[in-house]
C-alpha cells in the first residue's frame, strides 16, 4: 500500500482469472477497499487465463471443453466487474 502512495502514478491491477481463484475475487475487492485503495486504483483488469498461458498448472476443474471453460469464466468475470462497479472501482 505504501508503494502506491510513494509513487502516485497510474495504478493498474491485472488479475489473471481461472477456476482456481475466481471465487476469491469479491474478497480481493473488499480487501482493496478496506485498505483505502478504491480511489487510488485507476483500473482493474480481470483477464481469463487461456490454456496457452497456463503452463504446467491444471486449468480446468473436472472435465470441461475449452469452450465450456471459457464461457463459464467470462460469465463469472462479468459478475466480478459488476461487483467492482458497485464498489465504485
PDB file of N, CA, C and O in Angstrom:
ATOM      1  N   UNK A   1       0.807  -1.172   0.000  1.00  0.00           N
ATOM      2  CA  UNK A   1       0.000   0.000   0.000  1.00  0.00           C
ATOM      3  C   UNK A   1       0.872   1.266   0.000  1.00  0.00           C
ATOM      4  O   UNK A   1       0.507   2.276  -0.602  1.00  0.00           O
ATOM      5  N   UNK A   2       2.013   1.203   0.673  1.00  0.00           N
ATOM      6  CA  UNK A   2       2.925   2.346   0.698  1.00  0.00           C
ATOM      7  C   UNK A   2       3.481   2.617  -0.690  1.00  0.00           C
ATOM      8  O   UNK A   2       3.763   3.765  -1.035  1.00  0.00           O
ATOM      9  N   UNK A   3       3.640   1.573  -1.483  1.00  0.00           N
ATOM     10  CA  UNK A   3       4.149   1.703  -2.844  1.00  0.00           C
ATOM     11  C   UNK A   3       3.259   2.638  -3.658  1.00  0.00           C
ATOM     12  O   UNK A   3       3.752   3.515  -4.368  1.00  0.00           O
ATOM     13  N   UNK A   4       1.955   2.445  -3.549  1.00  0.00           N
ATOM     14  CA  UNK A   4       1.017   3.279  -4.301  1.00  0.00           C
ATOM     15  C   UNK A   4       1.110   4.724  -3.846  1.00  0.00           C
ATOM     16  O   UNK A   4       1.114   5.635  -4.674  1.00  0.00           O
ATOM     17  N   UNK A   5       1.184   4.945  -2.539  1.00  0.00           N
ATOM     18  CA  UNK A   5       1.301   6.311  -2.023  1.00  0.00           C
ATOM     19  C   UNK A   5       2.622   6.960  -2.422  1.00  0.00           C
ATOM     20  O   UNK A   5       2.664   8.151  -2.730  1.00  0.00           O
ATOM     21  N   UNK A   6       3.694   6.183  -2.415  1.00  0.00           N
ATOM     22  CA  UNK A   6       5.021   6.725  -2.709  1.00  0.00           C
ATOM     23  C   UNK A   6       5.141   7.194  -4.155  1.00  0.00           C
ATOM     24  O   UNK A   6       5.654   8.282  -4.420  1.00  0.00           O
ATOM     25  N   UNK A   7       4.672   6.381  -5.078  1.00  0.00           N
ATOM     26  CA  UNK A   7       4.871   6.693  -6.494  1.00  0.00           C
ATOM     27  C   UNK A   7       3.699   7.430  -7.120  1.00  0.00           C
ATOM     28  O   UNK A   7       3.888   8.147  -8.103  1.00  0.00           O
ATOM     29  N   UNK A   8       2.507   7.279  -6.587  1.00  0.00           N
ATOM     30  CA  UNK A   8       1.333   8.019  -7.014  1.00  0.00           C
ATOM     31  C   UNK A   8       1.249   8.191  -8.532  1.00  0.00           C
ATOM     32  O   UNK A   8       1.008   9.288  -9.036  1.00  0.00           O
ATOM     33  N   UNK A   9       1.449   7.116  -9.226  1.00  0.00           N
ATOM     34  CA  UNK A   9       1.381   7.110 -10.692  1.00  0.00           C
ATOM     35  C   UNK A   9       0.061   6.484 -11.124  1.00  0.00           C
ATOM     36  O   UNK A   9      -0.849   6.306 -10.314  1.00  0.00           O
ATOM     37  N   UNK A  10      -0.030   6.160 -12.377  1.00  0.00           N
ATOM     38  CA  UNK A  10      -1.174   5.451 -12.933  1.00  0.00           C
ATOM     39  C   UNK A  10      -1.150   4.044 -12.362  1.00  0.00           C
ATOM     40  O   UNK A  10      -0.258   3.265 -12.695  1.00  0.00           O
ATOM     41  N   UNK A  11      -2.107   3.698 -11.510  1.00  0.00           N
ATOM     42  CA  UNK A  11      -2.120   2.415 -10.815  1.00  0.00           C
ATOM     43  C   UNK A  11      -3.137   1.481 -11.454  1.00  0.00           C
ATOM     44  O   UNK A  11      -4.343   1.726 -11.412  1.00  0.00           O
ATOM     45  N   UNK A  12      -2.631   0.412 -12.041  1.00  0.00           N
ATOM     46  CA  UNK A  12      -3.458  -0.570 -12.722  1.00  0.00           C
ATOM     47  C   UNK A  12      -3.156  -1.933 -12.117  1.00  0.00           C
ATOM     48  O   UNK A  12      -1.996  -2.293 -11.917  1.00  0.00           O
ATOM     49  N   UNK A  13      -4.206  -2.681 -11.831  1.00  0.00           N
ATOM     50  CA  UNK A  13      -4.042  -4.045 -11.328  1.00  0.00           C
ATOM     51  C   UNK A  13      -4.572  -4.988 -12.387  1.00  0.00           C
ATOM     52  O   UNK A  13      -5.672  -4.799 -12.908  1.00  0.00           O
ATOM     53  N   UNK A  14      -3.788  -6.000 -12.703  1.00  0.00           N
ATOM     54  CA  UNK A  14      -4.241  -7.048 -13.608  1.00  0.00           C
ATOM     55  C   UNK A  14      -4.339  -8.330 -12.807  1.00  0.00           C
ATOM     56  O   UNK A  14      -3.394  -8.718 -12.120  1.00  0.00           O
ATOM     57  N   UNK A  15      -5.479  -8.984 -12.897  1.00  0.00           N
ATOM     58  CA  UNK A  15      -5.698 -10.239 -12.196  1.00  0.00           C
ATOM     59  C   UNK A  15      -5.950 -11.313 -13.245  1.00  0.00           C
ATOM     60  O   UNK A  15      -6.912 -11.236 -14.008  1.00  0.00           O
ATOM     61  N   UNK A  16      -5.082 -12.309 -13.276  1.00  0.00           N
ATOM     62  CA  UNK A  16      -5.285 -13.453 -14.149  1.00  0.00           C
ATOM     63  C   UNK A  16      -6.278 -14.388 -13.465  1.00  0.00           C
ATOM     64  O   UNK A  16      -6.028 -14.872 -12.361  1.00  0.00           O
ATOM     65  N   UNK A  17      -7.396 -14.635 -14.123  1.00  0.00           N
ATOM     66  CA  UNK A  17      -8.510 -15.354 -13.504  1.00  0.00           C
ATOM     67  C   UNK A  17      -8.672 -16.735 -14.127  1.00  0.00           C
ATOM     68  O   UNK A  17      -8.679 -16.890 -15.348  1.00  0.00           O
ATOM     69  N   UNK A  18      -8.802 -17.729 -13.257  1.00  0.00           N
ATOM     70  CA  UNK A  18      -9.177 -19.067 -13.701  1.00  0.00           C
ATOM     71  C   UNK A  18     -10.108 -19.659 -12.651  1.00  0.00           C
ATOM     72  O   UNK A  18     -10.492 -18.971 -11.705  1.00  0.00           O
ATOM     73  N   UNK A  19     -10.468 -20.906 -12.807  1.00  0.00           N
ATOM     74  CA  UNK A  19     -11.416 -21.536 -11.890  1.00  0.00           C
ATOM     75  C   UNK A  19     -10.861 -21.675 -10.474  1.00  0.00           C
ATOM     76  O   UNK A  19     -11.625 -21.895  -9.533  1.00  0.00           O
ATOM     77  N   UNK A  20      -9.571 -21.552 -10.313  1.00  0.00           N
ATOM     78  CA  UNK A  20      -8.960 -21.733  -9.002  1.00  0.00           C
ATOM     79  C   UNK A  20      -8.990 -20.461  -8.158  1.00  0.00           C
ATOM     80  O   UNK A  20      -8.865 -20.542  -6.936  1.00  0.00           O
ATOM     81  N   UNK A  21      -9.152 -19.292  -8.771  1.00  0.00           N
ATOM     82  CA  UNK A  21      -9.156 -18.060  -7.978  1.00  0.00           C
ATOM     83  C   UNK A  21     -10.389 -17.180  -8.184  1.00  0.00           C
ATOM     84  O   UNK A  21     -10.545 -16.181  -7.482  1.00  0.00           O
ATOM     85  N   UNK A  22     -11.252 -17.517  -9.110  1.00  0.00           N
ATOM     86  CA  UNK A  22     -12.392 -16.652  -9.427  1.00  0.00           C
ATOM     87  C   UNK A  22     -13.300 -16.432  -8.213  1.00  0.00           C
ATOM     88  O   UNK A  22     -13.877 -15.356  -8.061  1.00  0.00           O
ATOM     89  N   UNK A  23     -13.429 -17.435  -7.357  1.00  0.00           N
ATOM     90  CA  UNK A  23     -14.306 -17.295  -6.203  1.00  0.00           C
ATOM     91  C   UNK A  23     -13.706 -16.416  -5.100  1.00  0.00           C
ATOM     92  O   UNK A  23     -14.394 -16.086  -4.134  1.00  0.00           O
ATOM     93  N   UNK A  24     -12.448 -16.038  -5.233  1.00  0.00           N
ATOM     94  CA  UNK A  24     -11.790 -15.198  -4.231  1.00  0.00           C
ATOM     95  C   UNK A  24     -11.783 -13.715  -4.618  1.00  0.00           C
ATOM     96  O   UNK A  24     -11.302 -12.883  -3.849  1.00  0.00           O
ATOM     97  N   UNK A  25     -12.304 -13.377  -5.785  1.00  0.00           N
ATOM     98  CA  UNK A  25     -12.182 -12.010  -6.273  1.00  0.00           C
ATOM     99  C   UNK A  25     -13.050 -11.003  -5.532  1.00  0.00           C
ATOM    100  O   UNK A  25     -12.662  -9.842  -5.406  1.00  0.00           O
ATOM    101  N   UNK A  26     -14.203 -11.413  -5.042  1.00  0.00           N
ATOM    102  CA  UNK A  26     -15.022 -10.497  -4.234  1.00  0.00           C
ATOM    103  C   UNK A  26     -14.257 -10.159  -2.958  1.00  0.00           C
ATOM    104  O   UNK A  26     -14.206  -8.999  -2.549  1.00  0.00           O
ATOM    105  N   UNK A  27     -13.668 -11.163  -2.337  1.00  0.00           N
ATOM    106  CA  UNK A  27     -12.865 -10.935  -1.137  1.00  0.00           C
ATOM    107  C   UNK A  27     -11.674 -10.023  -1.449  1.00  0.00           C
ATOM    108  O   UNK A  27     -11.328  -9.159  -0.643  1.00  0.00           O
ATOM    109  N   UNK A  28     -11.055 -10.209  -2.602  1.00  0.00           N
ATOM    110  CA  UNK A  28      -9.938  -9.369  -3.030  1.00  0.00           C
ATOM    111  C   UNK A  28     -10.380  -7.913  -3.172  1.00  0.00           C
ATOM    112  O   UNK A  28      -9.690  -7.002  -2.715  1.00  0.00           O
ATOM    113  N   UNK A  29     -11.538  -7.699  -3.808  1.00  0.00           N
ATOM    114  CA  UNK A  29     -12.059  -6.334  -3.983  1.00  0.00           C
ATOM    115  C   UNK A  29     -12.345  -5.703  -2.614  1.00  0.00           C
ATOM    116  O   UNK A  29     -12.043  -4.531  -2.388  1.00  0.00           O
ATOM    117  N   UNK A  30     -12.925  -6.487  -1.712  1.00  0.00           N
ATOM    118  CA  UNK A  30     -13.210  -5.974  -0.374  1.00  0.00           C
ATOM    119  C   UNK A  30     -11.921  -5.617   0.363  1.00  0.00           C
ATOM    120  O   UNK A  30     -11.875  -4.629   1.095  1.00  0.00           O
ATOM    121  N   UNK A  31     -10.881  -6.419   0.169  1.00  0.00           N
ATOM    122  CA  UNK A  31      -9.589  -6.153   0.799  1.00  0.00           C
ATOM    123  C   UNK A  31      -8.986  -4.844   0.284  1.00  0.00           C
ATOM    124  O   UNK A  31      -8.472  -4.045   1.066  1.00  0.00           O
ATOM    125  N   UNK A  32      -9.050  -4.630  -1.018  1.00  0.00           N
ATOM    126  CA  UNK A  32      -8.562  -3.374  -1.590  1.00  0.00           C
ATOM    127  C   UNK A  32      -9.322  -2.187  -0.990  1.00  0.00           C
ATOM    128  O   UNK A  32      -8.729  -1.163  -0.649  1.00  0.00           O
ATOM    129  N   UNK A  33     -10.630  -2.341  -0.868  1.00  0.00           N
ATOM    130  CA  UNK A  33     -11.463  -1.272  -0.311  1.00  0.00           C
ATOM    131  C   UNK A  33     -11.126  -1.023   1.154  1.00  0.00           C
ATOM    132  O   UNK A  33     -11.030   0.128   1.580  1.00  0.00           O
ATOM    133  N   UNK A  34     -10.946  -2.088   1.927  1.00  0.00           N
ATOM    134  CA  UNK A  34     -10.605  -1.959   3.353  1.00  0.00           C
ATOM    135  C   UNK A  34      -9.289  -1.221   3.565  1.00  0.00           C
ATOM    136  O   UNK A  34      -9.116  -0.529   4.569  1.00  0.00           O
ATOM    137  N   UNK A  35      -8.369  -1.366   2.627  1.00  0.00           N
ATOM    138  CA  UNK A  35      -7.068  -0.709   2.724  1.00  0.00           C
ATOM    139  C   UNK A  35      -7.069   0.689   2.096  1.00  0.00           C
ATOM    140  O   UNK A  35      -6.014   1.304   1.939  1.00  0.00           O
ATOM    141  N   UNK A  36      -8.243   1.178   1.744  1.00  0.00           N
ATOM    142  CA  UNK A  36      -8.366   2.533   1.231  1.00  0.00           C
ATOM    143  C   UNK A  36      -7.826   2.729  -0.171  1.00  0.00           C
ATOM    144  O   UNK A  36      -7.406   3.830  -0.527  1.00  0.00           O
ATOM    145  N   UNK A  37      -7.834   1.674  -0.970  1.00  0.00           N
ATOM    146  CA  UNK A  37      -7.246   1.765  -2.308  1.00  0.00           C
ATOM    147  C   UNK A  37      -8.260   2.030  -3.411  1.00  0.00           C
ATOM    148  O   UNK A  37      -7.881   2.199  -4.570  1.00  0.00           O
ATOM    149  N   UNK A  38      -9.524   2.068  -3.073  1.00  0.00           N
ATOM    150  CA  UNK A  38     -10.546   2.251  -4.104  1.00  0.00           C
ATOM    151  C   UNK A  38     -10.291   3.496  -4.933  1.00  0.00           C
ATOM    152  O   UNK A  38     -10.416   3.447  -6.157  1.00  0.00           O
ATOM    153  N   UNK A  39      -9.944   4.595  -4.316  1.00  0.00           N
ATOM    154  CA  UNK A  39      -9.742   5.854  -5.044  1.00  0.00           C
ATOM    155  C   UNK A  39      -8.317   6.019  -5.554  1.00  0.00           C
ATOM    156  O   UNK A  39      -8.002   7.029  -6.183  1.00  0.00           O
ATOM    157  N   UNK A  40      -7.456   5.050  -5.296  1.00  0.00           N
ATOM    158  CA  UNK A  40      -6.061   5.146  -5.737  1.00  0.00           C
ATOM    159  C   UNK A  40      -5.758   4.217  -6.908  1.00  0.00           C
ATOM    160  O   UNK A  40      -4.664   4.259  -7.471  1.00  0.00           O
ATOM    161  N   UNK A  41      -6.716   3.389  -7.270  1.00  0.00           N
ATOM    162  CA  UNK A  41      -6.537   2.455  -8.377  1.00  0.00           C
ATOM    163  C   UNK A  41      -7.286   2.997  -9.583  1.00  0.00           C
ATOM    164  O   UNK A  41      -8.485   3.267  -9.515  1.00  0.00           O
ATOM    165  N   UNK A  42      -6.572   3.152 -10.677  1.00  0.00           N
ATOM    166  CA  UNK A  42      -7.169   3.717 -11.882  1.00  0.00           C
ATOM    167  C   UNK A  42      -7.910   2.684 -12.711  1.00  0.00           C
ATOM    168  O   UNK A  42      -8.864   3.015 -13.415  1.00  0.00           O
ATOM    169  N   UNK A  43      -7.474   1.431 -12.630  1.00  0.00           N
ATOM    170  CA  UNK A  43      -8.082   0.395 -13.456  1.00  0.00           C
ATOM    171  C   UNK A  43      -7.770  -0.980 -12.884  1.00  0.00           C
ATOM    172  O   UNK A  43      -6.685  -1.224 -12.356  1.00  0.00           O
ATOM    173  N   UNK A  44      -8.752  -1.874 -13.002  1.00  0.00           N
ATOM    174  CA  UNK A  44      -8.537  -3.273 -12.662  1.00  0.00           C
ATOM    175  C   UNK A  44      -8.931  -4.089 -13.880  1.00  0.00           C
ATOM    176  O   UNK A  44     -10.021  -3.925 -14.428  1.00  0.00           O
ATOM    177  N   UNK A  45      -8.041  -4.960 -14.294  1.00  0.00           N
ATOM    178  CA  UNK A  45      -8.259  -5.808 -15.465  1.00  0.00           C
ATOM    179  C   UNK A  45      -8.368  -7.245 -14.999  1.00  0.00           C
ATOM    180  O   UNK A  45      -7.398  -7.802 -14.487  1.00  0.00           O
ATOM    181  N   UNK A  46      -9.529  -7.853 -15.168  1.00  0.00           N
ATOM    182  CA  UNK A  46      -9.722  -9.265 -14.859  1.00  0.00           C
ATOM    183  C   UNK A  46      -9.588 -10.045 -16.159  1.00  0.00           C
ATOM    184  O   UNK A  46     -10.483 -10.007 -17.003  1.00  0.00           O
ATOM    185  N   UNK A  47      -8.480 -10.746 -16.321  1.00  0.00           N
ATOM    186  CA  UNK A  47      -8.172 -11.428 -17.579  1.00  0.00           C
ATOM    187  C   UNK A  47      -8.271 -12.941 -17.416  1.00  0.00           C
ATOM    188  O   UNK A  47      -7.615 -13.514 -16.546  1.00  0.00           O
ATOM    189  N   UNK A  48      -9.082 -13.590 -18.243  1.00  0.00           N
ATOM    190  CA  UNK A  48      -9.168 -15.050 -18.142  1.00  0.00           C
ATOM    191  C   UNK A  48      -7.864 -15.704 -18.600  1.00  0.00           C
ATOM    192  O   UNK A  48      -7.275 -15.315 -19.608  1.00  0.00           O
ATOM    193  N   UNK A  49      -7.438 -16.690 -17.847  1.00  0.00           N
ATOM    194  CA  UNK A  49      -6.266 -17.468 -18.237  1.00  0.00           C
ATOM    195  C   UNK A  49      -6.705 -18.418 -19.343  1.00  0.00           C
ATOM    196  O   UNK A  49      -7.724 -19.099 -19.225  1.00  0.00           O
ATOM    197  N   UNK A  50      -5.933 -18.455 -20.403  1.00  0.00           N
ATOM    198  CA  UNK A  50      -6.249 -19.372 -21.501  1.00  0.00           C
ATOM    199  C   UNK A  50      -5.212 -20.483 -21.512  1.00  0.00           C
ATOM    200  O   UNK A  50      -4.109 -20.298 -20.998  1.00  0.00           O
ATOM    201  N   UNK A  51      -5.540 -21.628 -22.084  1.00  0.00           N
ATOM    202  CA  UNK A  51      -4.653 -22.797 -21.998  1.00  0.00           C
ATOM    203  C   UNK A  51      -3.200 -22.536 -22.379  1.00  0.00           C
ATOM    204  O   UNK A  51      -2.309 -23.102 -21.745  1.00  0.00           O
ATOM    205  N   UNK A  52      -2.924 -21.728 -23.358  1.00  0.00           N
ATOM    206  CA  UNK A  52      -1.547 -21.453 -23.743  1.00  0.00           C
ATOM    207  C   UNK A  52      -0.760 -20.699 -22.686  1.00  0.00           C
ATOM    208  O   UNK A  52       0.470 -20.750 -22.680  1.00  0.00           O
ATOM    209  N   UNK A  53      -1.448 -20.000 -21.790  1.00  0.00           N
ATOM    210  CA  UNK A  53      -0.805 -19.243 -20.733  1.00  0.00           C
ATOM    211  C   UNK A  53      -0.641 -20.053 -19.457  1.00  0.00           C
ATOM    212  O   UNK A  53       0.129 -19.669 -18.576  1.00  0.00           O
ATOM    213  N   UNK A  54      -1.336 -21.143 -19.348  1.00  0.00           N
ATOM    214  CA  UNK A  54      -1.443 -21.846 -18.075  1.00  0.00           C
ATOM    215  C   UNK A  54      -0.179 -22.601 -17.681  1.00  0.00           C
ATOM    216  O   UNK A  54      -0.022 -22.964 -16.516  1.00  0.00           O
ATOM    217  N   UNK A  55       0.712 -22.841 -18.614  1.00  0.00           N
ATOM    218  CA  UNK A  55       1.928 -23.570 -18.280  1.00  0.00           C
ATOM    219  C   UNK A  55       1.628 -24.960 -17.757  1.00  0.00           C
ATOM    220  O   UNK A  55       0.885 -25.717 -18.381  1.00  0.00           O
ATOM    221  N   UNK A  56       2.203 -25.297 -16.616  1.00  0.00           N
ATOM    222  CA  UNK A  56       2.035 -26.637 -16.060  1.00  0.00           C
ATOM    223  C   UNK A  56       0.844 -26.760 -15.119  1.00  0.00           C
ATOM    224  O   UNK A  56       0.529 -27.862 -14.671  1.00  0.00           O
ATOM    225  N   UNK A  57       0.178 -25.655 -14.811  1.00  0.00           N
ATOM    226  CA  UNK A  57      -0.941 -25.751 -13.875  1.00  0.00           C
ATOM    227  C   UNK A  57      -2.159 -26.362 -14.545  1.00  0.00           C
ATOM    228  O   UNK A  57      -2.323 -26.284 -15.763  1.00  0.00           O
ATOM    229  N   UNK A  58      -2.996 -26.962 -13.743  1.00  0.00           N
ATOM    230  CA  UNK A  58      -4.220 -27.573 -14.250  1.00  0.00           C
ATOM    231  C   UNK A  58      -5.270 -26.480 -14.366  1.00  0.00           C
ATOM    232  O   UNK A  58      -5.756 -25.966 -13.359  1.00  0.00           O
ATOM    233  N   UNK A  59      -5.611 -26.135 -15.575  1.00  0.00           N
ATOM    234  CA  UNK A  59      -6.511 -25.014 -15.826  1.00  0.00           C
ATOM    235  C   UNK A  59      -7.961 -25.344 -15.499  1.00  0.00           C
ATOM    236  O   UNK A  59      -8.650 -24.543 -14.867  1.00  0.00           O
ATOM    237  N   UNK A  60      -8.425 -26.502 -15.916  1.00  0.00           N
ATOM    238  CA  UNK A  60      -9.832 -26.852 -15.755  1.00  0.00           C
ATOM    239  C   UNK A  60     -10.034 -27.694 -14.504  1.00  0.00           C
ATOM    240  O   UNK A  60      -9.204 -28.538 -14.164  1.00  0.00           O
ATOM    241  N   UNK A  61     -11.146 -27.451 -13.830  1.00  0.00           N
ATOM    242  CA  UNK A  61     -11.584 -28.331 -12.760  1.00  0.00           C
ATOM    243  C   UNK A  61     -12.563 -29.306 -13.395  1.00  0.00           C
ATOM    244  O   UNK A  61     -13.528 -28.885 -14.032  1.00  0.00           O
ATOM    245  N   UNK A  62     -12.332 -30.572 -13.232  1.00  0.00           N
ATOM    246  CA  UNK A  62     -13.222 -31.567 -13.829  1.00  0.00           C
ATOM    247  C   UNK A  62     -13.001 -31.696 -15.321  1.00  0.00           C
ATOM    248  O   UNK A  62     -11.968 -31.290 -15.853  1.00  0.00           O
ATOM    249  N   UNK A  63     -13.990 -32.268 -15.984  1.00  0.00           N
ATOM    250  CA  UNK A  63     -13.886 -32.491 -17.423  1.00  0.00           C
ATOM    251  C   UNK A  63     -14.729 -31.460 -18.152  1.00  0.00           C
ATOM    252  O   UNK A  63     -15.956 -31.555 -18.195  1.00  0.00           O
ATOM    253  N   UNK A  64     -14.059 -30.482 -18.719  1.00  0.00           N
ATOM    254  CA  UNK A  64     -14.726 -29.439 -19.493  1.00  0.00           C
ATOM    255  C   UNK A  64     -13.997 -29.269 -20.807  1.00  0.00           C
ATOM    256  O   UNK A  64     -12.801 -29.539 -20.917  1.00  0.00           O
ATOM    257  N   UNK A  65     -14.729 -28.824 -21.785  1.00  0.00           N
ATOM    258  CA  UNK A  65     -14.085 -28.429 -23.030  1.00  0.00           C
ATOM    259  C   UNK A  65     -13.581 -27.003 -22.845  1.00  0.00           C
ATOM    260  O   UNK A  65     -13.976 -26.312 -21.906  1.00  0.00           O
ATOM    261  N   UNK A  66     -12.726 -26.580 -23.727  1.00  0.00           N
ATOM    262  CA  UNK A  66     -12.239 -25.205 -23.681  1.00  0.00           C
ATOM    263  C   UNK A  66     -13.406 -24.227 -23.800  1.00  0.00           C
ATOM    264  O   UNK A  66     -13.450 -23.229 -23.080  1.00  0.00           O
ATOM    265  N   UNK A  67     -14.338 -24.498 -24.688  1.00  0.00           N
ATOM    266  CA  UNK A  67     -15.481 -23.603 -24.875  1.00  0.00           C
ATOM    267  C   UNK A  67     -16.314 -23.505 -23.601  1.00  0.00           C
ATOM    268  O   UNK A  67     -16.744 -22.411 -23.233  1.00  0.00           O
ATOM    269  N   UNK A  68     -16.547 -24.615 -22.928  1.00  0.00           N
ATOM    270  CA  UNK A  68     -17.305 -24.596 -21.674  1.00  0.00           C
ATOM    271  C   UNK A  68     -16.566 -23.791 -20.605  1.00  0.00           C
ATOM    272  O   UNK A  68     -17.164 -22.984 -19.893  1.00  0.00           O
ATOM    273  N   UNK A  69     -15.263 -24.023 -20.507  1.00  0.00           N
ATOM    274  CA  UNK A  69     -14.459 -23.295 -19.525  1.00  0.00           C
ATOM    275  C   UNK A  69     -14.512 -21.798 -19.801  1.00  0.00           C
ATOM    276  O   UNK A  69     -14.781 -21.004 -18.899  1.00  0.00           O
ATOM    277  N   UNK A  70     -14.256 -21.417 -21.043  1.00  0.00           N
ATOM    278  CA  UNK A  70     -14.151 -20.006 -21.396  1.00  0.00           C
ATOM    279  C   UNK A  70     -15.484 -19.286 -21.209  1.00  0.00           C
ATOM    280  O   UNK A  70     -15.511 -18.165 -20.702  1.00  0.00           O
ATOM    281  N   UNK A  71     -16.581 -19.908 -21.607  1.00  0.00           N
ATOM    282  CA  UNK A  71     -17.906 -19.316 -21.429  1.00  0.00           C
ATOM    283  C   UNK A  71     -18.203 -19.113 -19.954  1.00  0.00           C
ATOM    284  O   UNK A  71     -18.685 -18.052 -19.556  1.00  0.00           O
ATOM    285  N   UNK A  72     -17.920 -20.119 -19.143  1.00  0.00           N
ATOM    286  CA  UNK A  72     -18.178 -20.034 -17.709  1.00  0.00           C
ATOM    287  C   UNK A  72     -17.325 -18.957 -17.052  1.00  0.00           C
ATOM    288  O   UNK A  72     -17.837 -18.150 -16.276  1.00  0.00           O
ATOM    289  N   UNK A  73     -16.034 -18.937 -17.351  1.00  0.00           N
ATOM    290  CA  UNK A  73     -15.139 -17.990 -16.685  1.00  0.00           C
ATOM    291  C   UNK A  73     -15.477 -16.552 -17.089  1.00  0.00           C
ATOM    292  O   UNK A  73     -15.378 -15.646 -16.261  1.00  0.00           O
ATOM    293  N   UNK A  74     -15.871 -16.331 -18.335  1.00  0.00           N
ATOM    294  CA  UNK A  74     -16.253 -14.984 -18.765  1.00  0.00           C
ATOM    295  C   UNK A  74     -17.527 -14.507 -18.077  1.00  0.00           C
ATOM    296  O   UNK A  74     -17.630 -13.332 -17.723  1.00  0.00           O
ATOM    297  N   UNK A  75     -18.493 -15.390 -17.883  1.00  0.00           N
ATOM    298  CA  UNK A  75     -19.705 -15.020 -17.151  1.00  0.00           C
ATOM    299  C   UNK A  75     -19.378 -14.668 -15.703  1.00  0.00           C
ATOM    300  O   UNK A  75     -19.935 -13.725 -15.140  1.00  0.00           O
ATOM    301  N   UNK A  76     -18.482 -15.427 -15.119  1.00  0.00           N
ATOM    302  CA  UNK A  76     -18.109 -15.171 -13.727  1.00  0.00           C
ATOM    303  C   UNK A  76     -17.308 -13.867 -13.601  1.00  0.00           C
ATOM    304  O   UNK A  76     -17.466 -13.130 -12.628  1.00  0.00           O
ATOM    305  N   UNK A  77     -16.463 -13.592 -14.573  1.00  0.00           N
ATOM    306  CA  UNK A  77     -15.721 -12.327 -14.576  1.00  0.00           C
ATOM    307  C   UNK A  77     -16.690 -11.155 -14.731  1.00  0.00           C
ATOM    308  O   UNK A  77     -16.507 -10.117 -14.095  1.00  0.00           O
ATOM    309  N   UNK A  78     -17.710 -11.306 -15.563  1.00  0.00           N
ATOM    310  CA  UNK A  78     -18.706 -10.242 -15.737  1.00  0.00           C
ATOM    311  C   UNK A  78     -19.376  -9.909 -14.407  1.00  0.00           C
ATOM    312  O   UNK A  78     -19.643  -8.741 -14.125  1.00  0.00           O
ATOM    313  N   UNK A  79     -19.650 -10.916 -13.594  1.00  0.00           N
ATOM    314  CA  UNK A  79     -20.250 -10.672 -12.274  1.00  0.00           C
ATOM    315  C   UNK A  79     -19.275  -9.932 -11.362  1.00  0.00           C
ATOM    316  O   UNK A  79     -19.686  -9.076 -10.578  1.00  0.00           O
ATOM    317  N   UNK A  80     -17.990 -10.255 -11.459  1.00  0.00           N
ATOM    318  CA  UNK A  80     -16.979  -9.566 -10.654  1.00  0.00           C
ATOM    319  C   UNK A  80     -16.876  -8.102 -11.086  1.00  0.00           C
ATOM    320  O   UNK A  80     -16.743  -7.211 -10.247  1.00  0.00           O
ATOM    321  N   UNK A  81     -16.938  -7.861 -12.382  1.00  0.00           N
ATOM    322  CA  UNK A  81     -16.886  -6.483 -12.886  1.00  0.00           C
ATOM    323  C   UNK A  81     -18.093  -5.690 -12.371  1.00  0.00           C
ATOM    324  O   UNK A  81     -17.956  -4.527 -11.993  1.00  0.00           O
ATOM    325  N   UNK A  82     -19.260  -6.312 -12.358  1.00  0.00           N
ATOM    326  CA  UNK A  82     -20.448  -5.655 -11.811  1.00  0.00           C
ATOM    327  C   UNK A  82     -20.231  -5.323 -10.321  1.00  0.00           C
ATOM    328  O   UNK A  82     -20.574  -4.235  -9.861  1.00  0.00           O
ATOM    329  N   UNK A  83     -19.661  -6.275  -9.590  1.00  0.00           N
ATOM    330  CA  UNK A  83     -19.398  -6.036  -8.167  1.00  0.00           C
ATOM    331  C   UNK A  83     -18.390  -4.902  -7.994  1.00  0.00           C
ATOM    332  O   UNK A  83     -18.579  -4.027  -7.149  1.00  0.00           O
ATOM    333  N   UNK A  84     -17.329  -4.913  -8.783  1.00  0.00           N
ATOM    334  CA  UNK A  84     -16.308  -3.857  -8.706  1.00  0.00           C
ATOM    335  C   UNK A  84     -16.948  -2.495  -9.002  1.00  0.00           C
ATOM    336  O   UNK A  84     -16.641  -1.504  -8.339  1.00  0.00           O
ATOM    337  N   UNK A  85     -17.825  -2.452  -9.984  1.00  0.00           N
ATOM    338  CA  UNK A  85     -18.510  -1.197 -10.310  1.00  0.00           C
ATOM    339  C   UNK A  85     -19.404  -0.748  -9.174  1.00  0.00           C
ATOM    340  O   UNK A  85     -19.489   0.445  -8.884  1.00  0.00           O
ATOM    341  N   UNK A  86     -20.073  -1.691  -8.527  1.00  0.00           N
ATOM    342  CA  UNK A  86     -20.941  -1.321  -7.400  1.00  0.00           C
ATOM    343  C   UNK A  86     -20.129  -0.788  -6.222  1.00  0.00           C
ATOM    344  O   UNK A  86     -20.639  -0.011  -5.414  1.00  0.00           O
ATOM    345  N   UNK A  87     -18.861  -1.206  -6.125  1.00  0.00           N
ATOM    346  CA  UNK A  87     -17.965  -0.707  -5.075  1.00  0.00           C
ATOM    347  C   UNK A  87     -17.263   0.576  -5.517  1.00  0.00           C
ATOM    348  O   UNK A  87     -16.461   1.145  -4.776  1.00  0.00           O
ATOM    349  N   UNK A  88     -17.578   1.026  -6.740  1.00  0.00           N
ATOM    350  CA  UNK A  88     -17.022   2.253  -7.337  1.00  0.00           C
ATOM    351  C   UNK A  88     -15.523   2.166  -7.644  1.00  0.00           C
ATOM    352  O   UNK A  88     -14.783   3.139  -7.494  1.00  0.00           O
ATOM    353  N   UNK A  89     -15.103   0.990  -8.071  1.00  0.00           N
ATOM    354  CA  UNK A  89     -13.726   0.845  -8.551  1.00  0.00           C
ATOM    355  C   UNK A  89     -13.701   1.268  -9.999  1.00  0.00           C
ATOM    356  O   UNK A  89     -12.646   1.236 -10.633  1.00  0.00           O
TER     357      UNK A  89
END
